[in-house]
Amino acid sequence: MKPPLVLLVEDEDELRRSTAQSLDLSGFAVRDMASAERALDLINPGFNGIVVTDIRMPGMDGMTLMGRIHEIDADIPVILTTGHGDVQLAVKAMREGAYDFIEKPFATENLATVVARALDRRNLVLENRLLRAVAGKRDDIEARLPGRTQAMIDLRYRLRAVAATDADVLIVGDTGTGKEVAARALHDISGRASKPFVAINCAALPANLIESELFGHEAGAFAGAIRARFGKFEHARGGTILLDEIGSMPADLQAKLLRVIQERVITRLGSNEPIPLDVRFIATSKGDLEAEVAAGHFRADLLYRLNVITLRLPSLAARREDVPLLFLQLIREAAARYRLDEVDVPPHVIADIAHRNWPGNVRELRNAADRYVLGLGLSSDEDATPDNGPPRLADRVADFEKSVISGALLAHAGSLKAVYESLGISRKTLYEKMQRYGLDKRYSGQE
């Protein structure tokens, strides 16, 4: 099988040759050409590779080339390079599907890193298409769990690998990271997708009805049990059971659950007849279950039964560079959900989003996107704007200047030379303004 190809499109001969040589020395198979039209001749839905293209070229430019490529195959990563970059162009490129955006002059090792990540993504796409063709299933995991950071790439890879098995899974992650989304995705791309997905909130089970809710009962099993009833476990036969926040399950029920997981058999209340249970268990936890075991609050044997495979969902703090792209996707989803026209997000808002902390993770970011689409701003705090009259002109100008500089820092990944040249100011002026507004070059959307 041929190695994956890096298709390099650059109209400047010297730069094209030097870039191709550096990529070749980094171990990539490279084919370079001077025009976008020639590159399109090599693109097809099964193209095993990626495209690195300049934006500003005679004839067909890089943005148009990217659009034509994505008409053929939307999953081919396209990396755009330009010597005329600015924040607005970066945001436009991201919106239109660019894998990444790099400003000239760039360090060859930085380009090589981005190219390697893009090739890994393309390889996964082609592998998954092959698996889907065999299984006859459509896979939308990238849309459900988006992100270009290595943590998210690894998570999606593990999730797909696990989905093909019947192994029980423990999903661990902070509040709002998408544990239930991951669990539902596991079910939907597994062989159990056509069977029920039953979610059980272990923290909200009514104490007096727990066993009846889970195991079901026969008629006359207790006062008020007029007729026999399936429990949630039995209802899920053939499918998947999600035990959400398993750490909240009462201790006495943990022992009964352990038996069900071990033997895959349940018995309704009021009956002695065992019922085989063909299900897959997925449990989620926001806390450290090993610490709960050490504290005597959770059974060690139940933990060992549940965590045959453990998937860990990263917080937004651990993948900050995903935040701008994720926010733009959530904006599009919110606009569609509320049946509104697509909302334009200016560069200074993208910069603000990238610099904020999101302790509520994706859930909090989604709420911010919803508020923004509805014209309510980013903050949920009704008192966020003090009622002391409109801001002074000087304050508004300062806020605007700060947002422009921070946005430029984000777009240029903290490269100060690129920032002051793009803003048309001197290095000294940039330093003074950064000091005045409390900015530093790490304001690039990356850790």
N, C-alpha and C positions, 0 to 999 in steps of 0.2 A: 504494500500500500504506500502511495506517495506521501511524503511528510506534508503537514499543513503549510500553506503558502501565505507569505506576507506580500500583498500587492501594493507597491509604493507608486503613487502618482504625484509627480512634482515637475513643473515646467522649467525650473532653474537647473540647468545641466550639472553644474558643479555640486550644488547642494544635494541633488538627487543621487549622484554617484557616491558622495561621501556618506550619506545616510544609508544607502543600500549596503555599502561596505561595512559600516559599523554594525548593522543588523546581522549581516552575514557572519561577522566575527563573533557576534553574540550567540551564534548557533541557529539562526533562523534561515529558512529557505525563502529567498527574496526574488521577486521579479519586478523590475522598475520600468516605468514608462512615462512619457512626457505629456500625454493627453488623456483626458477622462474618457473620450470616445473609445480609445483602444482598450482601456480597462474594462469597459462594459462588455466587450466581446468575450471576456473570460468568466463573467459572472453568470451563475445558474443556481437554481434552488439547492443543489447539493454541493456548492462550492466549499471546498475544504480549506478555509483560510479566512483572512481578514483584509481590510483595506485601510491604508494610511494615505490620506490625500490632502494636498494643499487646498485652501479655500479659494484664493484669488488666482485664477488661471485664465488665459485667453480661451475663447470658445466656451465650452461647458465648464462652469466653476464647480468647486468642491461640494457646496450645498446641493446643487442640482444633481451632481453625481450621486450623492448619498440618497437623495430621493428616488432616483432611478434604480439604484441598487436595492433599496427597501421595497420597491414595487415588485422586484423579482423575488426577494427573500428578505423579509423584515428582520430576521434573526442574524444577519451578517453584521458583525461589529465593524463600524466605520469610525476611525480616529481622524479628527480634523486638525490640521496645523495651519497657522497663519502668522504673518508678521504684522498684521493690522488688527489684532484682537482687542476687543473691549468687552465689558460686562454684558451689554445688550446682545452682542453677537454670541457670547457664550451661552446665555440663557436661551436664545433662539435655537442654537445648535442642539442643546439638551432637549428642548421641547420637540424638535423634529427627529429625535432618535439617535443622536451621536453617542457613540460609546464613550468617547472622551474628547477633550479639547486641549490642545497643547500649543503654547505660543513660542514662536521663534525669537531668538535662538534658543534651542532646547538642549539639555544635556543628553547625550546618547544613552546613558544608563537609565535616565528617566523614561525615555521612549521605549527602551527595551523592556522595562518593567511593565509598562502599560500594554505593550504588544503581547507579552507573555500572558497577562491576565485575560486579554481579549481572545487569544488563541485557546486558552482553557475553557472560556465560556462557549466558544464556537464548537469545540470538541464535545462538550456536554450536550449542546443542542443537537448535534448530529447523532450522538449515542442515544439520546432520548427519543429522537425520531425513529430510530431503528427499533427501539424497545416498543414504542407505541404502534409501530407498524405490525410488530409481532403480536402485541396484546390487543390491538384494535381500539386503543383508548387515546383520548386527547389529553394533553398535559398542559396546564396553565399555571404551573408552580411559580414561574418568574413573576407573573402578575399578582399572585397571592402573597408571595414573600419576596418582594423586590429588593434589590441592593446589589452593588458592584463590589463591595468589600469582600475580602477573602473569607471572612466569617460567614457571610451569607451564601457565597458560592459553595463553601464546604457544607453548610447546613442543607442546602437544596440537594447537593450530591448525596449526602447521607440519607436524607428523607426519601429520595427516589430508590436508593438501594434497599432501605428498610421496608418500603411499601410493597416490594415484591415478595416479602416473606410474611409468615403469620406470627412472628415474634411479638411478644408484648413489649410495650415501649413506655418509658418514662420521659416526659417533656418538662424541662426545668427552665425557668426564666422569670425575670422581674415582672411585676404587674404591668400590663399593657404592651408586652413584647409580641403578643400574637400566638400564645400557646394553643388556644382553641382553633385558631386558623390553621396552624400546623397539623393539629390532630385531624381536622376535617379534610385537609389535603391528603394526609396519609390514607384515610379511608377512601377518598374519591379516586385515587390512582391505584388502589389495591384491587385484588381479585374479589373483594367483598363490596365493591362500589354499588352494586345493584341491590344490596341488602340494607337493613336499617342502620342508621348511625344514631345511637341513643346517648345523649349527654346527661350525666347525673352530677348535680352540684352537691358535693359531699358536705359543704358547710350549711346547706339549706334544707337538708332532709328533716322532716318532722319527727321528733324523737319517738312519739307514740305510734308512728306508722312506718318506721324505717323498714322493718322486715317485710311488711305487707307490700310496700312500694317496690322493693327490690326483688323479692322472691315470689310475690303473688300469694293467693290463698284459695282454699276451697270454700264452698258454701258452708256456713255454720262454723267456720274456724274460730270466730270470735263474735261478740255481740255486734250486730249490724252487717255482718258478712252474709248478705242475702243470696248472692250467687258467686260462683267461682270467678276469679280474676287473674289474668296474666300479670306478672310483675315486669319491671323494666328489663331485668336480665333475660327473661324468657322472650320478651317482645323483640329483643335484639338478635335472636338466633340467626346465625349465618352472617351477621354483620359485625359492627364494632361498638364497644361500650367505652365511652369517655368518662373516667372518674376525675372530675374537675376538682382541684385542690384536695387531693387525697389525704393530705396531712390533717385535714379537719374532721376526718371520719372518726366517730366514737370508737374507743378501744374494744368494746365487746363486739362491735360489728367487724372490726379488723380481722378477728379470728375467723368469723364466718366467711368473710371475703377470701381469706387465705385458702380455705378449703375449696371454695368455688374455683379459684384460679388453679389450684393444684389438680383437682379432679375433673374440672369442667362438667360438673353436675350440680343441679339445684333441687331443692325439695320445697314445694309450696307449703305454707302454713296450713295445718290441719290435714296433712297428707304424709304418707310414708313412701310414696312412689317417687323414685329419683327420675329426674328429667335431664337427658344429655344436653349439654350447652356448647354449641359450636360458635364461639365468638372470639374476637380479638380484644384484649384490654389495652387501652391507652390511659395512662394516668398523668396528671399535670400537678406541678407544685411550684409555688413562688419562693418557698423556703428551702432550707437545707435539711432534707429528710434524715441524713446521717446524724446531724445535730439533734434532731427530734428523737432518733433512736437512742442516742447517748443520754438524752434527758429522760428517757423512759416514756415518751409520749407516742412513739410509733414502733410497731413491731419490726424487728430486724428481719425476721423470715419473710414478712410481707414485702419489705423493701427489696430483698434479694430476688423475690419472685417477679416483682414489677419491673425492675431495672435490668432486664435482659439486654436491652439497648437503651441508652440515654441520649436524648437530643437536647442540646443547650441552646436556647435562643438568646442572642446577644442584645444588650440594651442599646439604645441610640447613642449613649455616651461611648460605647465601644466601637461604634461605626459612624462617627460623625460625618464623614465624607458622603454618606448615603443620604443625609438629611435634605439637602436642596432638591435632589431628584425625586425623593420620596414625597416631599411636600408638593411638588408640581404634579405628581401622579394623583395624590389625594385631592388636589384642587380640581383636576379633570373629573375624578369620580364624583366629587360633591356636586359639581355643576350638572353632571348627567343625572344624578339622583334627585336634585331639586328642579330639574328641567329648566335650567338657566343656560344662557349663552356662555361660551368659554370665557373665563375671567383672566385678564392680563395681570401678571405679577411682575411689578417693576424690579429692577436689579437691587435697589436698596432693601426691599422686603426680603428677597432671597438671602442677602447678606445678613439681615437681622435674624432670619430663621436659622441660618447656619451657625450663628454665634450663641444662640440661646441654649440654655440647658433644658432638657425635656425629661424630667423625672418620671412622668407618666408614660414615656416611651411613645410607641406608634399610636396608641389610643389618644394620648394628649395631642399629638401632632395632627391626627385626623380631626379632632374637635376644633383645633385652630384653623384648619383648612375649611371646615364647614362654616365657621364664623366669618372667615374672610370672604368666602363665596357669597354669603348672605349680607355682606356689607357691614358687619359688626366688628371689624378689626380682628386682631390676633388674640387679644387677652379676654379672658372670661370675667375679669374683675370690672364690675360696673363703675367702681370708683377709681379706676386706673387713671382717668384724666381729671385732675382736681378742678373744682368749679370756681376758678378765680379769674375768669375771663379768658379771652383768646391769648395765645402766646405772643410775646413781642416779636417784631420782625427779626431782630438780631438773634433771638433764640431759634426761630424757624430756619434762618440761614445757616446757623451753626449745626443744627440737626441735619439739614440737608447735606452740608459739607462733610460731616462725619459719616453719613450713610454712603456717600459717593466714594470716600476714601476706603471705608471698610469693604465696600463692594468690589473696588479695584484690587484690594489685598486678596479677597476671595478668588477673584477671577485669575489673578496672576500667581496664585499659590504662594503668596508671601514674598515674591521677588520684587524688592524695593526699586531696583533700576527700571524694571518693566512698569511698575506703578507710576513713578514720577514722570517717566517719558509719556505714558498714555494719558496722564492728566495734564501734561504741559507745564509742570512746575519743576523747580530745582530740587535737588536732593535735600538741601538744608531746609527748604520750605516744607517738604514732606515730613522730615523728622520733627520739625516744630509743631506741625498740626497733629501728627500722631501722638506726640507727648501731651498736647493740649486736650485731646479727646480720649486719652487713655487707651490708644490702640497699639498693637505691636504686630510684627509680621507673621505671627502664628495665626492671625485671623484669616486663615485660608480654607477653613472648612475641614481641616485634617488635624489629627492629633500629632 
